Amino acid sequence: MKSAVEPVRKSRLDIIRKNLRAAGKTEYVTRIVYIGEYIGVHSNLEERMESIVHDLQEDYVNYSITGLLLVYPQYFIHVFEASENIIYRHLKALYDREIEDCEIVRTIFLPTYHHVHQRFFIGWFHVYMIPPSLLQKIESSELEDIQLQTSNCFNKVYSLCSHISSAIHDTSIPMDEVMRNVNNRIARLYPESTLLEYLLNVKSPVFLTVEEYLRLHSTIPLINLYADTIWPPPRDIMHCTGFETEDPGKSVDLEKYRRPTRGFTD
């Protein structure tokens, strides 16, 4: 008789590693886009972000950290490409350390892209500029309008990143030079400050704030996994009406509840 052969079971980690090898990659890269409002000097915000990225890059020498920090007066947009662990440490450092002469008021996430096929950038950059603005403020709080404006902002950010990435690869122009020579055709791709103001102030549970993200990823949830494997089962979910007595100390006559047996006669 042949012995049974135990089948090879693959975990999710095995599948991820296989996909990474097939794509010629060594790391699982996530791209986040978050927007925020700040009060204070914009140069201090840029220096703090640059310092955090520099410290993380020293800790993760074998992993690349890329992205673009676009700073407006009062608002900012940050496209950040890295592993999830680096992303968490970046956001935690941003809120753990106070920024001199600058305070971050509120930050929210736009849709996140997990396991990106290709990075937009080859490094991390930041730039300050005066953004365009809409003629009228957006005041609607309907879910469809929120979805529409979120899509508009997200598409503008991705179009801008795609344009910058193409300019760098096609002409081999340094990133600083590309951002310095912004022309009117590129400027229309920048999300308007009015749009950022609307998304940051609209009251909707669909947006995840950075504070909520940090709380979710730093708290171990209490999960009751073993309630259905305990024997004997807890008394409060067991049907035992017949065994209940008015006096807890009084013994129960089990003969009264015994099932009658069928007898045989000669």
VENDA-V669857 format. One record per pair of residues at least 12 apart in sequence whose C-alpha atoms are under 10 Angstrom apart, sorted by the first residue. I is the first residue (numbers start at 1). GAP is how many residues later the second one is. D is the distance in whole Angstrom. If there is no record, write none. Layout:
# VENDA-V669857
i:I gap:GAP d:D
i:I gap:GAP d:D
This chain:
# VENDA-V669857
i:16 gap:12 d:8
i:16 gap:99 d:10
i:20 gap:95 d:9
i:20 gap:97 d:10
i:23 gap:94 d:8
i:25 gap:92 d:9
i:25 gap:93 d:10
i:26 gap:36 d:10
i:26 gap:37 d:9
i:27 gap:35 d:10
i:27 gap:36 d:8
i:27 gap:37 d:9
i:27 gap:55 d:9
i:27 gap:56 d:7
i:27 gap:88 d:9
i:28 gap:35 d:10
i:28 gap:54 d:8
i:28 gap:55 d:6
i:28 gap:56 d:8
i:28 gap:86 d:8
i:28 gap:87 d:6
i:28 gap:88 d:8
i:28 gap:89 d:10
i:29 gap:34 d:10
i:29 gap:35 d:9
i:29 gap:36 d:9
i:29 gap:52 d:7
i:29 gap:53 d:5
i:29 gap:54 d:5
i:29 gap:55 d:7
i:29 gap:57 d:10
i:29 gap:58 d:10
i:29 gap:84 d:9
i:29 gap:85 d:7
i:29 gap:86 d:5
i:29 gap:87 d:6
i:29 gap:88 d:8
i:29 gap:89 d:9
i:29 gap:90 d:8
i:30 gap:50 d:8
i:30 gap:51 d:6
i:30 gap:52 d:6
i:30 gap:53 d:6
i:30 gap:54 d:6
i:30 gap:55 d:10
i:30 gap:56 d:10
i:30 gap:57 d:8
i:30 gap:82 d:7
i:30 gap:83 d:6
i:30 gap:84 d:5
i:30 gap:85 d:5
i:30 gap:86 d:6
i:30 gap:87 d:10
i:30 gap:89 d:9
i:31 gap:35 d:9
i:31 gap:36 d:9
i:31 gap:48 d:7
i:31 gap:49 d:6
i:31 gap:50 d:4
i:31 gap:51 d:7
i:31 gap:52 d:8
i:31 gap:53 d:9
i:31 gap:56 d:9
i:31 gap:80 d:9
i:31 gap:81 d:6
i:31 gap:82 d:5
i:31 gap:83 d:6
i:31 gap:84 d:8
i:31 gap:85 d:7
i:31 gap:88 d:8
i:31 gap:89 d:9
i:32 gap:35 d:9
i:32 gap:46 d:8
i:32 gap:47 d:6
i:32 gap:48 d:5
i:32 gap:49 d:7
i:32 gap:50 d:9
i:32 gap:52 d:10
i:32 gap:55 d:8
i:32 gap:77 d:7
i:32 gap:78 d:7
i:32 gap:79 d:7
i:32 gap:80 d:5
i:32 gap:81 d:6
i:32 gap:82 d:8
i:33 gap:34 d:9
i:33 gap:35 d:10
i:33 gap:36 d:10
i:33 gap:44 d:7
i:33 gap:45 d:6
i:33 gap:46 d:5
i:33 gap:47 d:6
i:33 gap:48 d:9
i:33 gap:75 d:9
i:33 gap:76 d:6
i:33 gap:77 d:5
i:33 gap:78 d:7
i:33 gap:79 d:7
i:33 gap:80 d:9
i:33 gap:121 d:8
i:33 gap:124 d:9
i:33 gap:125 d:10
i:34 gap:35 d:10
i:34 gap:42 d:9
i:34 gap:43 d:6
i:34 gap:44 d:6
i:34 gap:45 d:7
i:34 gap:46 d:8
i:34 gap:73 d:7
i:34 gap:74 d:6
i:34 gap:75 d:4
i:34 gap:76 d:6
i:34 gap:77 d:9
i:34 gap:78 d:9
i:34 gap:120 d:10
i:34 gap:174 d:10
i:34 gap:175 d:9
i:34 gap:176 d:8
i:35 gap:34 d:10
i:35 gap:35 d:9
i:35 gap:36 d:10
i:35 gap:40 d:7
i:35 gap:41 d:6
i:35 gap:42 d:4
i:35 gap:43 d:6
i:35 gap:44 d:9
i:35 gap:71 d:8
i:35 gap:72 d:6
i:35 gap:73 d:6
i:35 gap:74 d:7
i:35 gap:75 d:8
i:35 gap:118 d:10
i:35 gap:161 d:7
i:35 gap:162 d:10
i:35 gap:164 d:9
i:35 gap:165 d:8
i:35 gap:174 d:10
i:35 gap:175 d:10
i:36 gap:35 d:10
i:36 gap:38 d:9
i:36 gap:39 d:6
i:36 gap:40 d:5
i:36 gap:41 d:7
i:36 gap:42 d:8
i:36 gap:68 d:7
i:36 gap:69 d:7
i:36 gap:70 d:5
i:36 gap:71 d:4
i:36 gap:72 d:6
i:36 gap:73 d:9
i:36 gap:160 d:8
i:36 gap:161 d:9
i:36 gap:163 d:10
i:36 gap:164 d:7
i:36 gap:173 d:10
i:36 gap:174 d:10
i:37 gap:34 d:10
i:37 gap:35 d:9
i:37 gap:36 d:9
i:37 gap:37 d:6
i:37 gap:38 d:4
i:37 gap:39 d:6
i:37 gap:40 d:9
i:37 gap:66 d:9
i:37 gap:67 d:6
i:37 gap:68 d:5
i:37 gap:69 d:5
i:37 gap:70 d:7
i:37 gap:71 d:9
i:37 gap:159 d:9
i:37 gap:160 d:8
i:37 gap:163 d:8
i:37 gap:164 d:10
i:38 gap:33 d:10
i:38 gap:34 d:10
i:38 gap:35 d:8
i:38 gap:36 d:5
i:38 gap:37 d:6
i:38 gap:38 d:8
i:38 gap:64 d:7
i:38 gap:65 d:5
i:38 gap:66 d:4
i:38 gap:67 d:5
i:38 gap:68 d:7
i:38 gap:69 d:9
i:39 gap:34 d:9
i:39 gap:35 d:6
i:39 gap:36 d:9
i:39 gap:62 d:8
i:39 gap:63 d:6
i:39 gap:64 d:5
i:39 gap:65 d:6
i:39 gap:66 d:7
i:40 gap:33 d:9
i:40 gap:34 d:8
i:40 gap:59 d:9
i:40 gap:60 d:9
i:40 gap:61 d:5
i:40 gap:62 d:4
i:40 gap:63 d:6
i:40 gap:64 d:9
i:41 gap:32 d:9
i:41 gap:33 d:9
i:41 gap:58 d:10
i:41 gap:59 d:9
i:41 gap:60 d:6
i:41 gap:61 d:6
i:41 gap:62 d:9
i:42 gap:29 d:7
i:42 gap:30 d:8
i:42 gap:31 d:7
i:42 gap:32 d:8
i:42 gap:33 d:9
i:42 gap:34 d:9
i:42 gap:59 d:9
i:42 gap:60 d:7
i:42 gap:61 d:10
i:42 gap:86 d:8
i:43 gap:28 d:9
i:43 gap:58 d:10
i:43 gap:59 d:9
i:43 gap:84 d:10
i:43 gap:85 d:8
i:44 gap:55 d:7
i:44 gap:56 d:7
i:44 gap:57 d:7
i:44 gap:58 d:7
i:44 gap:59 d:10
i:45 gap:26 d:9
i:45 gap:31 d:9
i:45 gap:49 d:10
i:45 gap:54 d:7
i:45 gap:55 d:8
i:45 gap:56 d:9
i:45 gap:57 d:7
i:45 gap:58 d:8
i:45 gap:59 d:9
i:46 gap:23 d:8
i:46 gap:24 d:9
i:46 gap:25 d:8
i:46 gap:30 d:10
i:46 gap:53 d:10
i:46 gap:79 d:10
i:46 gap:80 d:7
i:46 gap:81 d:8
i:46 gap:82 d:9
i:47 gap:52 d:9
i:47 gap:79 d:9
i:48 gap:45 d:10
i:48 gap:46 d:8
i:48 gap:49 d:9
i:48 gap:50 d:9
i:48 gap:51 d:7
i:48 gap:52 d:9
i:48 gap:54 d:10
i:49 gap:20 d:8
i:49 gap:29 d:10
i:49 gap:41 d:9
i:49 gap:42 d:10
i:49 gap:44 d:9
i:49 gap:45 d:7
i:49 gap:50 d:10
i:49 gap:76 d:10
i:49 gap:77 d:9
i:50 gap:19 d:9
i:50 gap:74 d:8
i:50 gap:75 d:8
i:50 gap:76 d:8
i:52 gap:37 d:9
i:52 gap:38 d:7
i:52 gap:39 d:9
i:52 gap:41 d:7
i:52 gap:42 d:7
i:52 gap:45 d:10
i:53 gap:12 d:7
i:53 gap:13 d:9
i:53 gap:14 d:10
i:53 gap:27 d:10
i:53 gap:33 d:9
i:53 gap:36 d:10
i:53 gap:37 d:7
i:53 gap:40 d:10
i:53 gap:71 d:8
i:54 gap:70 d:9
i:55 gap:35 d:9
i:56 gap:30 d:7
i:56 gap:31 d:10
i:56 gap:33 d:8
i:56 gap:34 d:7
i:56 gap:37 d:10
i:57 gap:29 d:9
i:59 gap:27 d:10
i:60 gap:26 d:8
i:63 gap:19 d:8
i:63 gap:20 d:8
i:63 gap:23 d:9
i:64 gap:17 d:8
i:64 gap:18 d:7
i:64 gap:19 d:9
i:64 gap:22 d:10
i:64 gap:58 d:8
i:64 gap:59 d:8
i:64 gap:60 d:9
i:65 gap:15 d:8
i:65 gap:16 d:6
i:65 gap:17 d:5
i:65 gap:18 d:8
i:65 gap:21 d:8
i:65 gap:22 d:9
i:65 gap:54 d:10
i:65 gap:56 d:9
i:65 gap:57 d:8
i:65 gap:58 d:7
i:65 gap:59 d:7
i:66 gap:13 d:8
i:66 gap:14 d:6
i:66 gap:15 d:5
i:66 gap:16 d:7
i:66 gap:53 d:8
i:66 gap:54 d:8
i:66 gap:55 d:6
i:66 gap:56 d:6
i:66 gap:57 d:4
i:66 gap:58 d:4
i:66 gap:59 d:8
i:67 gap:12 d:5
i:67 gap:13 d:4
i:67 gap:14 d:6
i:67 gap:15 d:9
i:67 gap:52 d:9
i:67 gap:53 d:7
i:67 gap:54 d:6
i:67 gap:55 d:8
i:67 gap:56 d:6
i:67 gap:57 d:5
i:67 gap:58 d:6
i:67 gap:59 d:8
i:67 gap:94 d:9
i:68 gap:12 d:7
i:68 gap:13 d:9
i:68 gap:52 d:9
i:68 gap:53 d:8
i:68 gap:55 d:8
i:68 gap:56 d:6
i:68 gap:57 d:5
i:68 gap:58 d:6
i:68 gap:59 d:8
i:68 gap:93 d:8
i:69 gap:55 d:8
i:69 gap:56 d:6
i:69 gap:57 d:4
i:69 gap:58 d:6
i:69 gap:59 d:8
i:70 gap:55 d:9
i:70 gap:56 d:6
i:70 gap:57 d:5
i:70 gap:58 d:6
i:70 gap:59 d:8
i:70 gap:61 d:10
i:70 gap:87 d:10
i:70 gap:120 d:9
i:71 gap:55 d:7
i:71 gap:56 d:6
i:71 gap:57 d:5
i:71 gap:58 d:6
i:71 gap:59 d:9
i:71 gap:60 d:9
i:72 gap:55 d:9
i:72 gap:56 d:6
i:72 gap:57 d:6
i:72 gap:58 d:6
i:72 gap:59 d:6
i:72 gap:60 d:10
i:72 gap:120 d:10
i:72 gap:121 d:8
i:73 gap:55 d:8
i:73 gap:56 d:8
i:73 gap:57 d:7
i:73 gap:58 d:8
i:73 gap:120 d:9
i:74 gap:30 d:9
i:74 gap:31 d:10
i:74 gap:119 d:9
i:74 gap:123 d:9
i:75 gap:29 d:9
i:75 gap:30 d:10
i:75 gap:31 d:10
i:75 gap:32 d:10
i:75 gap:56 d:10
i:75 gap:118 d:7
i:75 gap:119 d:10
i:75 gap:121 d:7
i:75 gap:122 d:8
i:75 gap:125 d:10
i:76 gap:28 d:10
i:76 gap:31 d:9
i:76 gap:51 d:10
i:76 gap:52 d:9
i:76 gap:117 d:9
i:76 gap:120 d:9
i:77 gap:30 d:10
i:77 gap:49 d:10
i:77 gap:80 d:8
i:77 gap:113 d:10
i:77 gap:114 d:9
i:77 gap:119 d:9
i:78 gap:31 d:10
i:78 gap:47 d:10
i:78 gap:48 d:9
i:78 gap:79 d:10
i:79 gap:31 d:10
i:79 gap:41 d:9
i:79 gap:42 d:10
i:79 gap:45 d:9
i:79 gap:46 d:10
i:79 gap:78 d:8
i:79 gap:79 d:9
i:79 gap:82 d:9
i:80 gap:39 d:10
i:80 gap:40 d:10
i:80 gap:41 d:10
i:80 gap:44 d:8
i:81 gap:32 d:9
i:81 gap:33 d:10
i:81 gap:35 d:9
i:81 gap:37 d:10
i:81 gap:38 d:7
i:81 gap:39 d:8
i:81 gap:40 d:9
i:81 gap:42 d:9
i:81 gap:43 d:9
i:82 gap:33 d:10
i:82 gap:34 d:10
i:82 gap:37 d:9
i:83 gap:31 d:9
i:83 gap:32 d:9
i:84 gap:30 d:9
i:88 gap:122 d:10
i:88 gap:125 d:9
i:88 gap:126 d:7
i:88 gap:129 d:8
i:88 gap:130 d:9
i:89 gap:125 d:9
i:91 gap:119 d:7
i:91 gap:120 d:9
i:91 gap:122 d:9
i:91 gap:123 d:8
i:92 gap:118 d:9
i:92 gap:119 d:9
i:92 gap:121 d:10
i:92 gap:122 d:7
i:92 gap:123 d:10
i:92 gap:126 d:10
i:94 gap:116 d:10
i:95 gap:115 d:9
i:95 gap:116 d:8
i:95 gap:119 d:9
i:105 gap:95 d:10
i:106 gap:94 d:7
i:106 gap:95 d:9
i:106 gap:103 d:8
i:106 gap:104 d:8
i:106 gap:105 d:9
i:107 gap:93 d:7
i:107 gap:100 d:10
i:107 gap:101 d:9
i:107 gap:102 d:6
i:107 gap:103 d:6
i:107 gap:104 d:8
i:108 gap:91 d:8
i:108 gap:92 d:7
i:108 gap:99 d:6
i:108 gap:100 d:6
i:108 gap:101 d:4
i:108 gap:102 d:6
i:108 gap:103 d:9
i:108 gap:104 d:9
i:108 gap:105 d:9
i:109 gap:91 d:10
i:109 gap:97 d:10
i:109 gap:98 d:6
i:109 gap:99 d:6
i:109 gap:100 d:6
i:109 gap:101 d:7
i:109 gap:104 d:9
i:110 gap:40 d:7
i:110 gap:41 d:9
i:110 gap:43 d:9
i:110 gap:44 d:7
i:110 gap:89 d:10
i:110 gap:96 d:10
i:110 gap:97 d:8
i:110 gap:98 d:8
i:110 gap:99 d:10
i:111 gap:39 d:9
i:111 gap:40 d:9
i:111 gap:43 d:8
i:111 gap:96 d:9
i:111 gap:97 d:10
i:119 gap:42 d:10
i:119 gap:43 d:10
i:119 gap:46 d:9
i:120 gap:38 d:9
i:120 gap:41 d:6
i:120 gap:42 d:7
i:120 gap:43 d:9
i:120 gap:44 d:8
i:120 gap:45 d:6
i:120 gap:46 d:9
i:121 gap:40 d:8
i:121 gap:41 d:9
i:121 gap:43 d:8
i:121 gap:44 d:6
i:121 gap:45 d:10
i:121 gap:47 d:9
i:121 gap:48 d:10
i:121 gap:54 d:9
i:122 gap:43 d:9
i:122 gap:46 d:9
i:122 gap:47 d:10
i:122 gap:53 d:9
i:123 gap:52 d:9
i:124 gap:51 d:9
i:125 gap:50 d:8
i:125 gap:51 d:8
i:125 gap:54 d:9
i:126 gap:49 d:10
i:126 gap:50 d:9
i:126 gap:53 d:9
i:127 gap:49 d:8
i:127 gap:52 d:7
i:127 gap:53 d:8
i:128 gap:51 d:9
i:128 gap:52 d:10
i:129 gap:50 d:9
i:129 gap:51 d:10
i:129 gap:53 d:10
i:129 gap:58 d:10
i:129 gap:61 d:10
i:130 gap:57 d:10
i:130 gap:60 d:10
i:130 gap:62 d:10
i:130 gap:63 d:9
i:131 gap:56 d:8
i:131 gap:57 d:9
i:131 gap:58 d:10
i:131 gap:59 d:7
i:131 gap:60 d:7
i:131 gap:61 d:6
i:131 gap:62 d:6
i:131 gap:63 d:9
i:132 gap:55 d:8
i:132 gap:56 d:8
i:132 gap:57 d:9
i:132 gap:58 d:7
i:132 gap:59 d:7
i:132 gap:60 d:5
i:132 gap:61 d:7
i:132 gap:62 d:8
i:132 gap:63 d:10
i:133 gap:57 d:10
i:133 gap:58 d:8
i:133 gap:59 d:5
i:133 gap:60 d:5
i:133 gap:61 d:5
i:133 gap:62 d:8
i:133 gap:63 d:10
i:134 gap:57 d:10
i:134 gap:58 d:7
i:134 gap:59 d:8
i:134 gap:60 d:6
i:134 gap:61 d:8
i:135 gap:59 d:9
i:136 gap:58 d:8
i:137 gap:57 d:6
i:137 gap:58 d:8
i:137 gap:60 d:9
i:137 gap:61 d:8
i:138 gap:56 d:8
i:138 gap:57 d:7
i:138 gap:59 d:9
i:138 gap:60 d:6
i:138 gap:61 d:9
i:138 gap:64 d:10
i:139 gap:59 d:7
i:139 gap:60 d:10
i:139 gap:62 d:10
i:139 gap:63 d:8
i:140 gap:58 d:9
i:140 gap:62 d:8
i:141 gap:57 d:10
i:141 gap:58 d:10
i:141 gap:61 d:7
i:141 gap:62 d:7
i:141 gap:63 d:8
i:142 gap:60 d:10
i:142 gap:61 d:10
i:142 gap:62 d:9
i:143 gap:61 d:8
i:143 gap:63 d:9
i:146 gap:52 d:9
i:146 gap:53 d:8
i:146 gap:56 d:8
i:146 gap:57 d:10
i:146 gap:58 d:8
i:146 gap:60 d:9
i:147 gap:52 d:10
i:147 gap:59 d:9
i:149 gap:46 d:7
i:149 gap:47 d:9
i:149 gap:49 d:9
i:149 gap:50 d:8
i:150 gap:45 d:9
i:150 gap:46 d:9
i:150 gap:48 d:10
i:150 gap:49 d:7
i:150 gap:57 d:10
i:152 gap:39 d:8
i:152 gap:43 d:9
i:153 gap:36 d:10
i:153 gap:37 d:9
i:153 gap:38 d:6
i:153 gap:39 d:8
i:153 gap:42 d:7
i:153 gap:43 d:8
i:153 gap:46 d:9
i:154 gap:37 d:8
i:155 gap:34 d:9
i:155 gap:35 d:10
i:155 gap:36 d:9
i:156 gap:32 d:9
i:156 gap:33 d:5
i:156 gap:34 d:6
i:156 gap:35 d:6
i:156 gap:36 d:9
i:157 gap:32 d:7
i:157 gap:33 d:7
i:157 gap:34 d:7
i:158 gap:31 d:9
i:158 gap:32 d:10
i:159 gap:27 d:10
i:159 gap:30 d:7
i:159 gap:31 d:9
i:160 gap:26 d:7
i:160 gap:27 d:9
i:160 gap:28 d:9
i:160 gap:29 d:6
i:160 gap:30 d:7
i:160 gap:31 d:9
i:161 gap:28 d:9
i:161 gap:29 d:10
i:163 gap:23 d:8
i:163 gap:26 d:9
i:164 gap:14 d:7
i:164 gap:15 d:8
i:164 gap:22 d:9
i:165 gap:13 d:10
i:242 gap:15 d:8
i:243 gap:14 d:9
